[in-house]
Amino acid sequence: MQKIKSLMTRQGLRSPQESVHDLSPIESFRIPSKEELRELREEPTDPQAQQEIINSIEEVYFSNDSFDIVKYELERLPPVLSLQELEEYRDKLKQQQAAVSKKVADLILEKQPAYVQELERVTSLQTGLQLAAVICTNGRRHLNIAKEGFTQTSLGLLANQRKRQLLIGLLKSLRTIKTLQRTDVRLSEMLEEEDYPGAIQLCLECQKAASTFKHYSCISELNSKLQDTLEQIEEQLDVALSKICKNFDISHYTKVQQAYRLLGKTQTAMDQLHMHFTQAIHNTVFQVVLGYVELCAGNTDTKFQKLQYKDLCTHITSDSYIPCLADLCKALWEVMLSYYRTMQWHENHDQDEAVAVSSDGSNVIGTEENSFDRSYVKKKLEHGLSRIWQDVQLKVKTYLLGTDLSNFKYDDFIFVLDVTSRLMQVGEEFCGSKSEVLQESIRKQSVNYFKTYHRTRLEELRMFLENETWELCPVKSSFSILQLHEFKFMEQSRSPSVSPSKQPASAISTTVTLFEQYCNGGNPFEIQADSKDDETEDVLASNGYESDEQEKSAYQEYDSDSDVPEELKRDYVDEQTGDAPVKSVSRETLRSRKRSDYNLNKVNAPILTNTTLNVIRLVGKYMQMMNILKPIAFDVIHFMSQLFDYYLYAVYTFFGRNDTPIPSSSLSTSNREQHSVRQFESTGLGLSSSRLRTTLNRIQESLIDLEVSADPTGTLTAAEERKEKVPSPHLSHLVVLTSGNSLYGLAERVVATESLVFLAEQFEFLQPHLDAVMPAAKKPFLQQFYSQTVSTASELRKPVYWIVAAKAIDYEQMLLLMANVKWDVKEIMSQHNIYVDALLKEFEEFNRRLNEVSKRVRIPLPVSNILWEHCIRLANRTLVEGYANVKKCSNEGRALMQLDFQQFLMKLEKLTDIRPIPDKEFVETYIKAYYLTENDMERWIKEHREYSTKQLTNLVNVCLGSHINKKARQKLLAAIDDIDRPKR
């Protein structure tokens, strides 16, 4: 095949397709010539045969223009060429070509008219285009002439005018830009003047102007600078807002609020304000405490500033604790006052705005926005109250608990309580809070302090009691515990239901709050030191008398107490009603009995000792603490009751027990006297009441440490219980209770017991105050304390003075004298026996010694009555005992007994004013029992069980033979044995 192609190339042959491409478009589609058409027509044509020839052409010849016919035909040649076959095949191709050419010629002839007509239209179009080109050339020439002659000059004038107007606008813009460039100087001046609203207004106007000229490249830099300036103003505005927290200034705050309103950030300002208040509280307390710590440390190298506030509080010394606390509260007060004034400003501002809106309601949308802002600010401020106070509480709590106050002086601790109480009052007025955090922290410190303080005071009380000589402490007759410095707080309010800490410091209306009082100046924590300047009223009398004149006339007339207010003349006054209690003895009643008082010419002042006065002062201090801090009221009252309990127990231990040796000229007499004392104790005369014994047992079990030394094997609980107890006190060796000349220490006994009674009266006076602060759940304890302990103070007189009465009269000597009397006389005697005179002489001596004692100490009427009553009862019982020792007695002897007793009564009534004579019936009934018959005697024995078995037995034995036989005697003795059996 390659050989054939190369041959065709050498001969200059090309494929039909290439030949066609070489022709121009016109040549390719030229109209066949007439000769060619004629030749084609001359050839015989058979349409069907022609169509079959055309259909026999392979499809590949109709595929595309890039089809290579020559290559295709050469590739179809057989491997072995045959000339004949090649010629036949060539003829076939020629036939096909001829058929195709014939078909093409037919089609050309068929479309020739349309071709001619389209060619004519193309020629006509060419002619029209040439004419249009000529017309356009002429128009352009004429326009160029018009431009040069008229339009160019006129339009130049208009362009210049337009350019002039643009330059004028540009000049104005440049002047505005120049002004904007110089605005930062004016803004700085306004910020220095703190004219924040003006600065923000100017800056916003500049920003608005800058946005108008933003198409200038220099304005973009200016706009950025203005934005930075505005942010700087906001920062300075935030600093100005923070200054409000410590020192509120109305004009300053008004400017700040106006500035924030211009910025449209009223709500943001309120959020920032609360954050600043919180930060101000932290910074304030930290700086105050840090200042004191560095001042006390004196070492600048120590980096206290890096410490946390909680750790910093632990470095406060005891000396600087109180001034630091005062300064801390003053600083926190300034912060809270600023917040209070901030709220006031907003309330007044909202009212003014509401009035303005009601008068002009044109801008409805702006009004709604302002109303929403006001509502948000109001709620935010109200919610911030409790948050601010909570921060204050936590800071003060941390400070309070950072130091151990247990070793503080009482006045210092009271000052701490008072400051804290006033701070809690501030909190209640600030947000209505009950200050639970502060109360709990101060309660912990108070309980801790008070336990240590009370333990020390009990030890001091024991020391005072053991060194007390029970001498009278001279006080004025008008003495009242309200005159003592420790009870000054009670004068602030006569009603115990009102807390003294709630009373204002100055004479102002109680409706004025601390914030209203100190809104314009001052500080509520500056008045605390003033209370210490009050001087205690002088309650001591000079030399035991009210004045020198009274000292001179003390032994001529009795003090009338005319200078004593009626209120102080009562035992105690009900603080709520002002009335004296029904059970108290009025001064009129006492005055009517003054003739029975010993040493009536002595001033009728209260009987008390230095120890009593110290206990009363302690009670006042305890009540101060209790009134300031209500949550520990029960603990305080419990400790107060222990003071009274210990004093009561000490008086009983010193003077109420019969365990002291009784002096006598001989041992046998001493033994007999002790036997007599024990004998009469068994009769119940000298025994304490069951209520008093119960009280003393309770005090001994709960308060008195009876162990000499600690048991090393004891449990920890037992050791802690012992720590709460106090050793039993011991009477001072300077107090002598064994001397008969001093009536066995009667003066000391009177001072001791009557000081206890006076102390009980003061507790009665304070009961309404204690009841007002006592928690409701603990009030039964207070009622029980008063009903079972305080009220038993006067009952202690009986056992104390009974010991004196038992020793003052020689009852044993009287028994010996009675034993020597002969009672079986046959005649009725008209002369009484000598034992009566001896007994009366003993009473006269007792009366004389009583008068001698009364020169040292005034003996009150109840005391003298009890002493005489005890002596008379013991004497009468001694008479019965003496009559019971009689072996034989006649009717005349019984008459002699009556005569002796009547003589004794007659003389005794001249020595004492006591009526009726105690136990008079006891003696008379026993004497008259001698005359009873058998049946009456048996009934009488069963009814009169106050007599001893010995006395009843002797009565039956002595009656034997006179009117009672032996059988009746056995019957009566059996009856006595039946009565005595339950006692055994």
Rosetta blueprint (number, residue, H / E / L):
1 M L
2 Q H
3 K H
4 I H
5 K H
6 S H
7 L H
8 M H
9 T H
10 R H
11 Q L
12 G L
13 L L
14 R L
15 S L
16 P H
17 Q H
18 E H
19 S H
20 V H
21 H H
22 D H
23 L L
24 S L
25 P H
26 I H
27 E H
28 S H
29 F L
30 R L
31 I L
32 P L
33 S L
34 K H
35 E H
36 E H
37 L H
38 R H
39 E H
40 L H
41 R H
42 E H
43 E L
44 P L
45 T L
46 D L
47 P H
48 Q H
49 A H
50 Q H
51 Q H
52 E H
53 I H
54 I H
55 N H
56 S H
57 I L
58 E L
59 E H
60 V H
61 Y H
62 F H
63 S L
64 N L
65 D L
66 S L
67 F L
68 D L
69 I H
70 V H
71 K H
72 Y H
73 E H
74 L H
75 E H
76 R L
77 L L
78 P L
79 P L
80 V L
81 L L
82 S L
83 L H
84 Q H
85 E H
86 L H
87 E H
88 E H
89 Y H
90 R H
91 D H
92 K H
93 L H
94 K H
95 Q H
96 Q H
97 Q H
98 A H
99 A H
100 V H
101 S H
102 K H
103 K H
104 V H
105 A H
106 D H
107 L H
108 I H
109 L H
110 E H
111 K H
112 Q H
113 P H
114 A H
115 Y H
116 V H
117 Q H
118 E H
119 L H
120 E H
121 R H
122 V H
123 T H
124 S H
125 L H
126 Q H
127 T H
128 G H
129 L H
130 Q H
131 L H
132 A H
133 A H
134 V H
135 I H
136 C H
137 T H
138 N H
139 G H
140 R H
141 R H
142 H H
143 L H
144 N H
145 I H
146 A H
147 K H
148 E H
149 G H
150 F H
151 T H
152 Q H
153 T H
154 S H
155 L H
156 G H
157 L H
158 L H
159 A H
160 N H
161 Q H
162 R H
163 K H
164 R H
165 Q H
166 L H
167 L H
168 I H
169 G H
170 L H
171 L H
172 K H
173 S H
174 L H
175 R H
176 T H
177 I H
178 K H
179 T H
180 L H
181 Q H
182 R L
183 T H
184 D H
185 V H
186 R H
187 L H
188 S H
189 E H
190 M H
191 L H
192 E H
193 E L
194 E L
195 D L
196 Y H
197 P H
198 G H
199 A H
200 I H
201 Q H
202 L H
203 C H
204 L H
205 E H
206 C H
207 Q H
208 K H
209 A H
210 A H
211 S H
212 T H
213 F L
214 K L
215 H L
216 Y L
217 S H
218 C H
219 I H
220 S H
221 E H
222 L H
223 N H
224 S H
225 K H
226 L H
227 Q H
228 D H
229 T H
230 L H
231 E H
232 Q H
233 I H
234 E H
235 E H
236 Q H
237 L H
238 D H
239 V H
240 A H
241 L H
242 S H
243 K H
244 I L
245 C L
246 K L
247 N L
248 F L
249 D L
250 I H
251 S H
252 H H
253 Y H
254 T H
255 K H
256 V H
257 Q H
258 Q H
259 A H
260 Y H
261 R H
262 L H
263 L H
264 G L
265 K L
266 T H
267 Q H
268 T H
269 A H
270 M H
271 D H
272 Q H
273 L H
274 H H
275 M H
276 H H
277 F H
278 T H
279 Q H
280 A H
281 I H
282 H H
283 N H
284 T H
285 V H
286 F H
287 Q H
288 V H
289 V H
290 L H
291 G H
292 Y H
293 V H
294 E H
295 L H
296 C H
297 A H
298 G L
299 N L
300 T L
301 D L
302 T L
303 K L
304 F H
305 Q H
306 K H
307 L L
308 Q L
309 Y H
310 K H
311 D H
312 L H
313 C H
314 T L
315 H L
316 I L
317 T L
318 S H
319 D H
320 S H
321 Y H
322 I H
323 P H
324 C H
325 L H
326 A H
327 D H
328 L H
329 C H
330 K H
331 A H
332 L H
333 W H
334 E H
335 V H
336 M H
337 L H
338 S H
339 Y H
340 Y H
341 R H
342 T H
343 M H
344 Q H
345 W H
346 H H
347 E H
348 N H
349 H H
350 D H
351 Q H
352 D H
353 E H
354 A H
355 V H
356 A H
357 V H
358 S H
359 S H
360 D L
361 G L
362 S L
363 N L
364 V H
365 I H
366 G H
367 T H
368 E H
369 E H
370 N H
371 S H
372 F H
373 D H
374 R H
375 S H
376 Y H
377 V H
378 K H
379 K H
380 K H
381 L H
382 E H
383 H H
384 G H
385 L H
386 S H
387 R H
388 I H
389 W H
390 Q H
391 D H
392 V H
393 Q H
394 L H
395 K H
396 V H
397 K H
398 T H
399 Y H
400 L H
401 L H
402 G L
403 T L
404 D L
405 L L
406 S L
407 N L
408 F L
409 K L
410 Y H
411 D H
412 D H
413 F H
414 I H
415 F H
416 V H
417 L H
418 D H
419 V H
420 T H
421 S H
422 R H
423 L H
424 M H
425 Q H
426 V H
427 G H
428 E H
429 E H
430 F H
431 C H
432 G L
433 S L
434 K L
435 S L
436 E H
437 V H
438 L H
439 Q H
440 E H
441 S H
442 I H
443 R H
444 K H
445 Q H
446 S H
447 V H
448 N H
449 Y H
450 F H
451 K H
452 T H
453 Y H
454 H H
455 R H
456 T H
457 R H
458 L H
459 E H
460 E H
461 L H
462 R H
463 M H
464 F H
465 L H
466 E H
467 N H
468 E L
469 T L
470 W L
471 E L
472 L L
473 C L
474 P L
475 V E
476 K L
477 S L
478 S L
479 F L
480 S L
481 I H
482 L H
483 Q H
484 L L
485 H H
486 E H
487 F H
488 K H
489 F H
490 M H
491 E H
492 Q H
493 S L
494 R L
495 S L
496 P L
497 S L
498 V L
499 S L
500 P H
501 S H
502 K H
503 Q L
504 P L
505 A L
506 S L
507 A L
508 I L
509 S L
510 T L
511 T L
512 V L
513 T L
514 L H
515 F H
516 E H
517 Q H
518 Y L
519 C L
520 N L
521 G L
522 G L
523 N L
524 P L
525 F L
526 E L
527 I L
528 Q H
529 A H
530 D H
531 S H
532 K H
533 D H
534 D L
535 E L
536 T L
537 E L
538 D L
539 V L
540 L E
541 A L
542 S E
543 N L
544 G L
545 Y E
546 E L
547 S L
548 D H
549 E H
550 Q H
551 E H
552 K H
553 S H
554 A L
555 Y L
556 Q L
557 E L
558 Y L
559 D L
560 S L
561 D L
562 S L
563 D L
564 V L
565 P L
566 E H
567 E H
568 L H
569 K H
570 R L
571 D L
572 Y L
573 V L
574 D L
575 E L
576 Q L
577 T L
578 G L
579 D L
580 A L
581 P L
582 V L
583 K L
584 S L
585 V L
586 S L
587 R H
588 E H
589 T H
590 L H
591 R H
592 S H
593 R L
594 K H
595 R H
596 S H
597 D L
598 Y L
599 N L
600 L L
601 N L
602 K L
603 V L
604 N L
605 A L
606 P L
607 I L
608 L L
609 T L
610 N H
611 T H
612 T H
613 L H
614 N H
615 V H
616 I H
617 R H
618 L H
619 V H
620 G H
621 K H
622 Y H
623 M H
624 Q H
625 M H
626 M H
627 N H
628 I H
629 L L
630 K H
631 P H
632 I H
633 A H
634 F H
635 D H
636 V H
637 I H
638 H H
639 F H
640 M H
641 S H
642 Q H
643 L H
644 F H
645 D H
646 Y H
647 Y H
648 L H
649 Y H
650 A H
651 V H
652 Y H
653 T H
654 F H
655 F H
656 G H
657 R L
658 N L
659 D L
660 T L
661 P L
662 I L
663 P L
664 S L
665 S L
666 S L
667 L H
668 S H
669 T H
670 S H
671 N H
672 R H
673 E H
674 Q H
675 H H
676 S H
677 V H
678 R H
679 Q H
680 F H
681 E H
682 S L
683 T L
684 G L
685 L L
686 G L
687 L L
688 S L
689 S L
690 S H
691 R H
692 L H
693 R H
694 T H
695 T H
696 L H
697 N H
698 R H
699 I H
700 Q H
701 E H
702 S H
703 L L
704 I E
705 D E
706 L L
707 E L
708 V L
709 S L
710 A L
711 D L
712 P L
713 T L
714 G L
715 T L
716 L H
717 T H
718 A H
719 A H
720 E H
721 E H
722 R H
723 K H
724 E L
725 K L
726 V E
727 P E
728 S L
729 P L
730 H L
731 L L
732 S L
733 H L
734 L L
735 V L
736 V L
737 L L
738 T L
739 S L
740 G L
741 N L
742 S L
743 L L
744 Y L
745 G L
746 L H
747 A H
748 E H
749 R H
750 V H
751 V H
752 A H
753 T H
754 E H
755 S H
756 L H
757 V H
758 F H
759 L H
760 A H
761 E H
762 Q H
763 F H
764 E H
765 F H
766 L H
767 Q H
768 P H
769 H H
770 L H
771 D H
772 A H
773 V H
774 M L
775 P L
776 A H
777 A H
778 K H
779 K H
780 P H
781 F H
782 L H
783 Q H
784 Q H
785 F H
786 Y H
787 S H
788 Q H
789 T L
790 V H
791 S H
792 T H
793 A L
794 S H
795 E H
796 L H
797 R H
798 K H
799 P H
800 V H
801 Y H
802 W H
803 I H
804 V H
805 A H
806 A H
807 K H
808 A H
809 I L
810 D L
811 Y H
812 E H
813 Q H
814 M H
815 L H
816 L H
817 L H
818 M H
819 A H
820 N L
821 V L
822 K L
823 W L
824 D L
825 V L
826 K L
827 E L
828 I L
829 M L
830 S L
831 Q L
832 H L
833 N L
834 I H
835 Y H
836 V H
837 D H
838 A H
839 L H
840 L H
841 K H
842 E H
843 F H
844 E H
845 E H
846 F H
847 N H
848 R H
849 R H
850 L H
851 N H
852 E H
853 V H
854 S H
855 K H
856 R H
857 V L
858 R L
859 I L
860 P L
861 L H
862 P H
863 V H
864 S H
865 N H
866 I H
867 L H
868 W H
869 E H
870 H H
871 C H
872 I H
873 R H
874 L H
875 A H
876 N H
877 R H
878 T H
879 L H
880 V H
881 E H
882 G H
883 Y H
884 A H
885 N L
886 V L
887 K L
888 K L
889 C L
890 S L
891 N H
892 E H
893 G H
894 R H
895 A H
896 L H
897 M H
898 Q H
899 L H
900 D H
901 F H
902 Q H
903 Q H
904 F H
905 L H
906 M H
907 K H
908 L H
909 E H
910 K H
911 L H
912 T L
913 D L
914 I L
915 R L
916 P L
917 I L
918 P L
919 D L
920 K H
921 E H
922 F H
923 V H
924 E H
925 T H
926 Y H
927 I H
928 K H
929 A H
930 Y H
931 Y H
932 L L
933 T L
934 E H
935 N H
936 D H
937 M H
938 E H
939 R H
940 W H
941 I H
942 K H
943 E H
944 H L
945 R L
946 E L
947 Y L
948 S L
949 T H
950 K H
951 Q H
952 L H
953 T H
954 N H
955 L H
956 V H
957 N H
958 V H
959 C H
960 L E
961 G L
962 S L
963 H L
964 I E
965 N L
966 K H
967 K H
968 A H
969 R H
970 Q H
971 K H
972 L H
973 L H
974 A H
975 A H
976 I H
977 D H
978 D H
979 I H
980 D H
981 R L
982 P L
983 K L
984 R L
